[in-house]
């Protein structure tokens, strides 16, 4: 654009010079005719540029009208595992409470209450999983260990896997352990992962007891 303006200005100077020459009595008719043609071309160029500028201005005004009321969506980060459908490989005792303990139901692992806990039997490869209901971009996964001091070191050699289905789970991270009483463990996957299912499993023969499994992810707008 600056180059076009410079050319126009330069040509205007030439035309002005021709007019000055004519007024001074030194007329070169062929030269001035050429300048007249050039002036006509400049006028057409100015009209073309003006039309293009007007068109672009109308487009910008239309875009401005479309975006003036636009507001960025607020991203809500939350525990997407809370009270979702869950399952465990076995129950230590088929009850929701035993003696002074509030255990051993599967859903105690993600009920939002760290004083309750899920509890499997002693077995090879005990596991617990949660169905998030849809695929989420996982930010982190947290596990709260049993809080009453009974067998906290049972939480060890844990594989946390994530995937779109239970048949397509990939390793998020591994925890060697053992954990301490009421320990709040925070895990980030080894790479960015998305999934509908999150599974917690112990490699070996052990009890799996979970006070809370928390899956942090951006909420998906309907």
Beta strands, then each sheet from edge to edge (+ up, - down):
strand 1: 77-79
strand 2: 86-88
strand 3: 118-119
strand 4: 123-124
strand 5: 127-144
strand 6: 156-163
strand 7: 169-177
strand 8: 184-187
strand 9: 193-202
strand 10: 205-206
strand 11: 209-210
strand 12: 212-218
sheet 1: 1+ 12- 5+ 2-
sheet 2: 1+ 12- 5+ 8-
sheet 3: 1+ 12- 5+ 9- 6+ 7-
sheet 4: 3+ 11-
sheet 5: 4+ 10-
end
